Amino acid sequence: MPGTPESSLIHARGLTKRFGSMTAVDGIDFDVAPGEAFGFLGPNGAGKTSTMRMIGCVSPVSAGTLRILNLDPSLHGPQIRARLGVVPQQDTLDSELTVRENLVIYGRYFGLSRAECARRADELLEFAQLTERRNDQVEPLSGGMKRRLTIARALINEPQLMLLDEPTAGLDPQARHLLWERLYRLKQRGTTLVLTTHYMDEAEQLCDRLVVMDKARIVAEGSPRQLIAQHATREVTELRFPVGVQETLDGQLEGLAERVERLPDRVLLYAHDGEAVVAAAHARGLQPETVLVRRSTLEDVFLRLTGRSLVE
C-alpha cells in the first residue's frame, strides 16, 4: 500500500542498514498506516530486527529514507521515542521492583507526574490482568505475566505507535492467546502495531498487512489472505506413505496437483480441491497410510518464499 510521509506513520524508501561489509537490510520500501497492525515475517537473519531498531531510533539508517510520525529519526530521535511504545524480544523488567513500581517508575522517565503515573499504572494493570499481582515482585511471575507487564509498561506514555519484537516468543498457547486478545484490544482502540513474529498463526490473527523478508530484502507484501491467494493454492493434501514407499513414487505424482513438494516424511500436493487430489491418487493405485486435506496457511507461503532450510 503506497503512502507518503504525511499519510503514513512509518514511511520507508530504499531503507538500508549495513554493518561494515555486511548488509542487514537491503533497500526496502514499505508504509504503515495509522491504526493498522503491520508485521515483518522472515527467517533468522532476514533483517527484521535491524529494521525494527531503525524504526525505534536506536540504530542509525545507513542509506535511504525513513520517516516516523512524519519526523526524521536522525534529527528528531528523542521526540519520536517519546511517542513510541517498545516491547523488545527479551523482557527488561526491573526485578528489584514490584509489578506496579515497574510501571510507575518507567512513567517518570517520560516526565509524567507521580499522580498521573499512578493513575495510568492502575489502568494498565487492569488491562494486562495483573491487578491482583500489583504488589508482587517480578521474578516469580510466569513468562506470560512478564510479557503482559512488559506490554503494559510500553503503554505508560500512551504511544501512537507500538513496536513489538517477537511479542509471544517462548510462551505456552494459553499465554499467547491471552496476549493476542490484549493486542487486539489495543488495535481496536486505534493504536498502530508493528510486530515481528515467527508464529504464522500469530501473523494471521493480528496483522492487517505484512511483509515477508528474506536475505535482507522484502520478497512479498499484502494481507495474510492476499499472500495465501498469490503464493499458495486453496487447499493442501498431505500424504504419508509406509517407510520406503515414497522413494518409489517417481512419476506417479505428476499432474495430481498444481505443485508437488516432497518432504522426508510426507508429500504435499497443492491444489484448489484437495478431495479431488485424494480421489485421483487412489485412482492411480496409490495407498498412503494417512491422508490430510487442509486449507493453505501463511506458513505454506512463508516456506515457499524463504525455503525450508534452517538458517543459523
C-alpha positions, 0 to 999 in steps of 0.5 A: 500500500503506497503512502507518503510521509504525511499519510503514513506513520512509518514511511520507508524508501530504499531503507538500508542498514549495513554493518561494515561489509555486511548488509542487514537490510537491503533497500526496502520500501514499505508504509504503515498506516495509522491504526493498522497492525503491520508485521515483518515475517522472515527467517533468522537473519532476514533483517527484521530486527535491524529494521525494527531498531531503525524504526525505534531510533536506536540504530542509525539508517545507513542509506535511504529514507525513513520517516516516523510520525512524519519526523526524521529519526536522525534529527528528531530521535528523542521526540519520536521515542517519546511517542513510541511504545517498545516491547523488545524480544527479551523482557527488561523488567526491573526485578528489584521492583514490584509489578506496579513500581515497574510501571510507575517508575518507567512513567517518570522517565517520560516526565509524567507526574507521580499522580498521573503515573499512578493513575495510568499504572492502575489502568494498565494493570487492569488491562494486562490482568495483573491487578491482583499481582500489583504488589508482587515482585517480578521474578516469580511471575510466569513468562506470560505475566512478564510479557503482559507487564512488559506490554503494559509498561510500553503503554505508560506514555500512551504511544501512537505507535507500538513496536513489538519484537517477537511479542509471544516468543517462548510462551505456552498457547494459553499465554499467547492467546491471552496476549493476542486478545490484549493486542487486539484490544489495543488495535481496536482502540486505534493504536498502530502495531508493528510486530515481528513474529515467527508464529504464522498463526500469530501473523494471521490473527493480528496483522492487517498487512505484512511483509515477508523478508528474506536475505535482507530484502522484502520478497512479498507484501499484502494481507495474510489472505492476499499472500495465501491467494498469490503464493499458495493454492486453496487447499493442501493434501498431505500424504504419508506413505509406509517407510520406503514407499515414497522413494518409489513414487517417481512419476506417479505424482505428476499432474495430481496437483498444481505443485508437488513438494516432497518432504522426508516424511510426507508429500504435499500436493497443492491444489484448489480441491484437495478431495479431488487430489485424494480421489485421483491418487487412489485412482492411480493405485496409490495407498498412503497410510494417512491422508490430510486435506487442509486449507493453505496457511501463511506458513505454506507461503512463508516456506515457499518464499524463504525455503525450508532450510534452517538458517543459523 
